[in-house]
């Protein structure tokens, strides 16, 4: 098994390593149509995703690395990763919960704490069990006080590749103390194929009438604002790159799109989030989620200075992320949907990335 290669050209042996006293590995999921999804338990990361284009050729649509060593030293540590305990940002690394101030969150993104801190869920080794050819379960227990967060948090993630080319990600978590959490997957998608230099020609639709404007450190500063009449409007399909250089304060702050959209929904039912397509391959990705928001990020800071998977380089705006999640800085914003989890409760969330072909 360890000498085998995946359809995307990865050597499975290159993902076997002792890290923090645990063995890393690469799990390969396949379905009846020939699609392939690979997962490493280092950061619970999606490494590759092969889906058919309009000619029937399998295309890898996510960026990543070719071995564990590169993931551990990458200038982009979130490729395909599960981000937690709190995905996105918490302002100044502090929040108050039940009258207790927690102010030791690592500052790793300007003045703020990002994606769980210096060693978030993206940089730990999860326990991984492959259930069958199409499903894998990963579990991780974060200690009370880990990265400054209260409570021992037990998290389970299930990845499933269905026979209709859906990637289903199911999250579940429990805690022994009141805590906050915000879990998301940070895959970087390019539906023209990973390594294609520009995602700006993709058509994108987001099911949101409003978004959260931010300050210049990417922290939302208050209520949602309407997308209407702004370059943030993706209520109907629009090329991602068409307005990305507009002289619009939010795009200037983010160096492109890096914003949370407030999805048009009530409750936590699984519902339509976004649709994206590539004119080059005809590959369409529809996103569905139980979460209240989605972070659109257009790979504004990737440099193209390193080789990812064999022969692939990822310059600025060579991918997009649709990170389904609760809102940034919610622990400090009482008007936002709560991210508090208490003992006796079970956090549950589901996101679906569904792939089809546009002729």
C-alpha positions in Angstrom: 0.0 0.0 0.0 2.7 2.5 1.0 4.4 2.3 -2.5 1.2 3.1 -4.3 0.4 6.4 -6.0 -2.9 8.2 -6.0 -4.7 9.3 -9.2 -3.4 12.8 -8.5 0.2 11.5 -8.5 0.8 11.5 -4.8 3.1 8.9 -3.3 1.3 7.5 -0.2 4.6 6.7 1.5 5.4 10.5 1.5 2.6 11.0 4.0 4.0 8.6 6.6 5.9 10.3 9.4 6.2 10.4 13.2 4.9 13.8 14.3 4.3 14.6 18.0 4.6 10.9 18.8 1.9 9.9 16.4 1.9 8.5 12.9 0.7 10.6 10.0 -0.9 8.9 6.9 -2.8 9.5 3.7 -6.3 8.1 3.4 -7.7 7.5 -0.2 -11.4 7.5 -0.8 -12.9 6.5 -4.2 -16.4 6.2 -5.6 -18.1 4.3 -8.4 -17.6 7.1 -10.9 -13.8 7.0 -10.4 -13.5 10.3 -8.4 -10.9 10.3 -5.7 -10.5 12.2 -2.4 -7.4 12.1 -0.3 -7.1 13.1 3.4 -4.2 13.3 5.7 -4.6 13.2 9.4 -2.1 16.0 9.8 -4.6 18.8 10.3 -7.4 16.7 8.9 -6.5 18.2 5.6 -8.0 17.5 2.1 -4.9 16.9 0.0 -6.4 16.2 -3.4 -9.8 15.9 -5.0 -10.1 14.4 -8.5 -13.4 15.0 -10.2 -14.4 14.7 -14.0 -14.4 17.7 -16.3 -16.7 18.1 -19.4 -14.5 15.7 -21.4 -14.5 13.1 -18.7 -10.9 13.7 -17.7 -10.2 13.7 -13.9 -9.0 17.0 -12.6 -7.5 17.8 -9.2 -9.4 20.9 -8.0 -7.7 21.6 -4.7 -4.2 23.0 -4.0 -1.9 21.3 -1.6 1.5 19.7 -1.0 3.1 16.5 -2.1 4.3 15.3 1.3 4.0 15.8 5.1 7.3 17.7 5.4 6.0 20.4 3.0 2.8 20.7 4.9 4.7 21.2 8.1 6.9 24.0 6.8 4.5 25.6 4.3 4.1 29.4 4.1 0.4 28.6 3.6 -0.5 26.3 6.6 -4.2 26.1 5.9 -4.3 24.3 2.6 -7.3 21.9 2.9 -7.2 22.1 6.7 -9.8 22.0 9.4 -9.4 25.2 11.3 -10.2 25.4 15.0 -10.8 25.5 17.8 -11.9 28.9 16.5 -11.7 29.3 12.7 -11.3 32.9 11.4 -10.4 35.7 13.8 -10.9 36.8 17.4 -10.0 40.4 17.9 -6.8 41.0 20.0 -6.8 37.4 21.1 -9.3 38.0 23.9 -12.9 37.3 24.8 -15.1 37.1 27.9 -17.3 34.0 28.6 -19.6 33.8 31.7 -17.8 36.8 33.2 -14.3 35.1 32.8 -11.8 36.9 30.6 -9.7 34.7 28.3 -6.9 36.9 27.0 -4.1 34.4 26.2 -5.1 33.5 22.7 -2.0 33.6 20.5 -1.7 36.7 18.3 -0.8 35.4 14.9 -2.5 37.7 12.4 -1.8 41.4 12.8 -3.2 42.3 16.3 -5.7 39.3 16.2 -5.8 35.6 16.8 -6.5 33.5 13.6 -7.7 30.0 13.0 -7.1 28.7 16.6 -3.7 30.1 17.2 -0.1 29.1 16.6 -0.9 25.4 16.7 -4.5 25.1 15.8 -6.4 22.1 14.6 -4.6 22.5 11.2 -1.3 21.6 12.8 -2.1 18.6 15.0 -2.2 14.9 14.2 -5.8 13.5 14.4 -6.7 9.9 15.0 -8.0 8.5 11.7 -10.0 5.4 10.8 -11.1 4.6 7.3 -14.6 3.2 7.6 -15.0 2.0 4.0 -13.9 3.0 0.5 -15.9 6.2 0.7 -15.8 7.4 4.3 -13.1 8.3 6.9 -13.5 9.5 10.5 -11.0 11.7 12.3 -11.0 12.5 16.0 -9.0 14.9 18.1 -9.2 15.9 21.8 -8.0 19.5 22.6 -6.9 19.9 26.2 -8.4 22.4 28.5 -6.3 25.6 28.0 -4.9 24.6 24.7 -4.1 27.7 22.7 -5.8 29.7 25.5 -9.3 28.2 25.1 -11.2 26.8 28.0 -12.5 23.2 28.2 -11.4 19.8 27.0 -13.0 19.7 23.5 -13.6 16.4 21.8 -14.1 16.8 18.0 -15.1 14.3 15.4 -15.0 14.9 11.6 -16.4 12.6 9.0 -15.4 13.0 5.3 -17.6 11.1 2.8 -17.2 10.9 -1.0 -20.6 9.9 -2.5 -21.3 8.2 -5.8 -22.7 11.5 -7.1 -19.4 13.3 -6.5 -20.4 15.1 -3.4 -17.8 15.7 -0.6 -19.7 15.7 2.7 -18.0 17.0 5.8 -19.8 16.4 9.1 -18.5 18.0 12.3 -19.4 17.1 15.9 -17.9 18.3 19.2 -18.5 18.2 23.0 -16.8 20.0 25.9 -16.5 19.6 29.6 -16.4 23.4 30.3 -18.1 26.3 28.6 -16.1 27.2 25.5 -16.3 28.8 22.1 -15.7 27.1 18.8 -16.0 27.7 15.1 -15.0 24.8 12.8 -14.5 25.1 9.1 -12.6 23.5 6.2 -10.1 25.8 4.4 -9.7 24.0 1.1 -8.4 26.2 -1.8 -10.3 25.4 -4.9 -9.5 26.0 -8.5 -12.0 24.3 -10.8 -9.7 24.7 -13.8 -7.3 22.5 -12.0 -4.9 23.0 -9.1 -1.9 24.9 -10.5 -4.0 27.0 -12.9 -2.7 30.5 -12.2 -5.9 32.5 -11.9 -9.3 31.9 -10.5 -10.7 35.2 -11.6 -12.5 33.8 -14.6 -14.6 31.5 -12.4 -18.3 32.4 -12.2 -19.5 32.7 -8.6 -22.9 33.0 -7.0 -23.4 33.4 -3.2 -26.8 33.1 -1.6 -26.4 36.3 0.5 -28.0 39.7 0.5 -25.6 41.0 3.1 -22.0 40.7 4.2 -19.9 41.8 7.2 -17.6 44.8 6.5 -14.3 44.7 8.4 -11.7 47.1 9.7 -8.2 47.0 8.2 -7.3 44.1 10.4 -10.2 41.9 8.9 -12.3 42.2 12.1 -16.1 42.9 11.4 -17.0 46.1 13.1 -20.7 45.8 13.4 -24.0 44.9 11.6 -24.2 43.3 8.2 -24.5 45.6 5.2 -26.2 45.1 1.9 -24.2 43.8 -1.0 -26.4 45.6 -3.5 -24.6 48.3 -5.5 -21.2 47.1 -4.4 -18.5 44.8 -5.8 -19.4 42.4 -3.0 -22.7 41.4 -4.8 -22.7 37.8 -6.0 -26.4 37.3 -5.8 -26.3 36.4 -9.5 -23.3 34.7 -11.1 -20.4 37.1 -11.6 -16.8 36.6 -12.6 -14.7 36.6 -9.5 -12.0 38.8 -11.0 -14.3 41.4 -12.7 -14.4 43.8 -9.8 -11.6 42.5 -7.5 -9.3 45.5 -8.2 -12.1 48.1 -7.8 -11.3 51.1 -5.6 -13.6 49.9 -2.9 -12.5 50.1 0.7 -13.3 46.6 1.7 -11.4 45.1 -1.3 -8.5 47.4 -0.5 -8.4 46.3 3.1 -8.5 42.6 2.2 -6.3 42.8 -0.9 -9.2 41.1 -2.6 -12.2 39.2 -1.2 -11.7 38.0 2.4 -15.2 38.5 3.9 -18.0 36.7 5.6 -21.3 36.6 3.7 -24.5 36.2 5.8 -26.4 33.5 4.1 -30.1 33.9 3.3 -31.5 31.3 5.7 -33.3 30.8 9.0 -32.2 28.1 11.5 -29.5 25.6 10.9 -30.9 23.5 8.1 -28.7 22.3 5.3 -29.3 24.9 2.5 -27.8 26.4 -0.6 -24.7 28.5 0.0 -22.8 29.1 -3.3 -22.2 28.0 -6.8 -18.9 28.3 -8.7 -17.9 27.1 -12.2 -14.9 27.1 -14.4 -15.3 28.1 -18.1 -12.2 26.1 -18.9 -13.2 22.7 -17.6 -17.0 23.0 -17.2 -16.6 21.8 -13.6 -19.3 23.2 -11.3 -19.1 23.2 -7.5 -22.3 23.8 -5.4 -21.9 24.4 -1.7 -24.5 23.6 0.9 -24.2 24.2 4.7 -25.9 24.3 8.0 -23.7 27.2 9.0 -25.0 30.8 9.0 -22.2 32.3 7.0 -19.4 31.6 4.4 -16.0 33.3 4.2 -15.1 34.1 0.6 -11.3 34.3 0.3 -9.6 34.7 -3.0 -6.0 33.5 -2.2 -4.9 37.1 -1.9 -1.6 36.4 -0.2 -0.2 33.2 -1.9 3.1 34.0 -3.6 3.7 31.3 -6.1 7.2 31.0 -4.6 7.0 27.3 -3.8 6.1 24.1 -5.5 2.9 22.5 -4.1 1.9 19.2 -5.6 4.3 18.1 -8.3 4.7 20.8 -11.0 2.1 23.1 -9.4 2.7 26.7 -8.2 0.1 28.9 -6.5 0.4 32.6 -7.3 -1.9 35.3 -5.9 -5.5 34.6 -6.7 -4.9 31.1 -8.0 -7.7 29.6 -5.9 -10.8 30.5 -3.9 -12.0 29.4 -0.5 -15.6 29.0 0.6 -15.2 28.5 4.3 -18.6 27.7 5.8 -18.7 28.9 9.4 -20.0 31.2 12.1 -18.9 34.8 12.0 -15.5 36.1 12.9 -15.1 37.6 16.4 -18.5 36.3 17.5 -17.4 35.8 21.1 -17.1 39.6 21.3 -20.2 40.4 19.3 -23.4 39.6 21.2 -25.6 40.4 18.2 -23.9 37.6 16.1 -25.1 34.0 16.3 -23.6 32.4 19.4 -20.5 30.2 19.1 -20.7 29.1 22.8 -20.7 25.4 23.5 -21.6 24.1 27.0 -21.2 20.8 28.8 -24.1 18.5 27.9 -24.5 20.0 24.5 -23.3 18.6 21.2 -22.1 20.9 18.4 -23.1 19.6 15.0 -22.5 21.0 11.5 -22.5 19.8 8.0 -21.1 21.1 4.7 -21.5 19.6 1.2 -19.4 20.4 -1.8 -21.2 18.9 -4.8 -19.5 18.6 -8.2 -21.2 18.4 -11.5 -20.4 19.3 -15.2 -21.7 22.2 -17.2 -21.7 21.4 -20.9 
